[in-house]
Amino acid sequence: MGTGYEGLPGGVGVSLLRVYDWPAADGLRGGTPHLHLTCSEGYLVTGGRGSVQTLTASGFRQTPLAEGTLVWFTPGTVHRLVNDGGLTIVVLMQNRGLPEAGDAVLTLPPRLLADPAAYRAAATLPPEGTEEELSRAARVRRDLAVEGFAALREAAGADDPGPLAAFHRAAAALVGPLSGDWRERWRNGAAAAADATGAQLGRLEDGDCGYLAQAVVRSEGPAVRGRFGMCGRLDVYRADG
């Protein structure tokens, strides 16, 4: 066995995010509220200022973001990025590839969550189009999710946990059939990284350091620049190993 795993440490995903500055119905500028079902997410703010609004079973919270801030949250946290000016973030995502495979569910209104086909139609951007067309589609999607998020936040403020619990159930029902594919991605990513560490520890315990001679160094630029994402324009790194 060599190093055993050559992707980014821990099987994480990394991207550079420039948060949308489009105003929403409530006057705030920013991204599309959503949650992840199996992935923790971390933000390292590299420029600008803003906040991340979060909603969990414990209630609503707003965390300020400024250059140098590091914040992370666990699966089930509904989150919405707010851009108060030039907000740029390095995003660290557990289980690289899972969010792109459906792990992220937008807080669309219940009428769209109840129908998988309607949800996919509202949540999926066109595969191609002009800059203006893609921007318009991303903004429409964002505004729908903000509408749903506002209703969830209002209910939480009224000490009514029902709508958030219903959203959790709807999200799980929408993406549950995809979990088999997610497991394979996890097995080839984060699980493989952990297994490699375990094997290396075993070899060290046996006095065998031969795998160190097989070390590798990799470098790459963004595979995609400026992609329209949920929260803003993304520079995406593959880093598959």
JOMOLIN-V952414 format. One record per pair of residues at least 12 apart in sequence whose ideal C-beta (glycine too) atoms are under 7 Angstrom apart, sorted by the first residue. I is the first residue (numbers start at 1). J is the second residue. Records with the same first field share a line. If there is no record, write none. Layout:
I=J ; J
This chain:
1=199 ; 211
2=211 ; 214
3=196 ; 211 ; 214 ; 215 ; 216
4=196 ; 199
5=192 ; 193 ; 196 ; 241
6=216 ; 218 ; 241
7=189 ; 193 ; 239 ; 240 ; 241
8=96 ; 239
10=190 ; 193
11=95 ; 96 ; 189 ; 190 ; 192 ; 193
12=92 ; 93 ; 94 ; 96
13=93 ; 96 ; 97
14=90 ; 91 ; 92 ; 237 ; 239
15=91 ; 234 ; 235 ; 236 ; 237
16=90 ; 234 ; 235
17=88 ; 89 ; 91 ; 229 ; 231 ; 232 ; 234
18=88 ; 232 ; 233
19=31 ; 50 ; 81 ; 83 ; 87 ; 89 ; 231 ; 232
20=83 ; 142 ; 231 ; 232
21=83
22=139 ; 142
24=143 ; 146
25=143 ; 146
26=150
28=82
29=82 ; 83
30=50 ; 80 ; 81 ; 82 ; 83
31=80 ; 81 ; 142 ; 230 ; 231 ; 232
32=106 ; 141 ; 142 ; 145 ; 230 ; 231
33=78 ; 79 ; 80 ; 107 ; 145 ; 146 ; 149
34=104 ; 105 ; 106 ; 107 ; 145 ; 230
35=76 ; 77 ; 78 ; 105 ; 171
36=75 ; 99 ; 103 ; 104
37=75 ; 103 ; 105 ; 171 ; 172 ; 175
38=75 ; 95 ; 98 ; 103 ; 182
39=75 ; 93 ; 94 ; 95 ; 98 ; 99 ; 103
40=72 ; 73 ; 74 ; 75 ; 94
41=72 ; 73 ; 91 ; 93 ; 94
42=70 ; 72 ; 92
43=65 ; 71 ; 89 ; 91
44=70 ; 89 ; 90 ; 92
45=65 ; 66 ; 67 ; 68 ; 69 ; 89
46=67 ; 88 ; 89 ; 90
47=67 ; 86 ; 88
48=85 ; 86 ; 87 ; 88
49=65 ; 66 ; 84 ; 85 ; 87
50=65 ; 81 ; 82 ; 83 ; 84 ; 87
51=63 ; 64 ; 65 ; 82
52=65 ; 71 ; 79 ; 81
53=79 ; 80 ; 82
54=73 ; 77 ; 78 ; 79
55=78 ; 152 ; 153 ; 156 ; 164
56=76 ; 77
57=161 ; 164
59=156
60=153 ; 156 ; 157
65=87
76=168
78=107 ; 149 ; 152
80=149
81=231
94=190
95=185 ; 186 ; 189 ; 190
96=189
97=185 ; 189
98=182 ; 185
101=178 ; 181 ; 182 ; 185
102=175 ; 178
103=175 ; 182
104=230
105=171 ; 174 ; 175
106=123 ; 145
107=145 ; 148 ; 149 ; 152 ; 167
108=122 ; 123 ; 144 ; 145 ; 148
109=144 ; 147 ; 148
113=170 ; 174
114=170
116=174
119=174
122=141 ; 144
123=141
125=137 ; 138 ; 141 ; 228
134=228
135=228
138=228
151=163
152=164 ; 167
220=237 ; 239
222=235 ; 236 ; 237
223=236 ; 237 ; 238
224=236
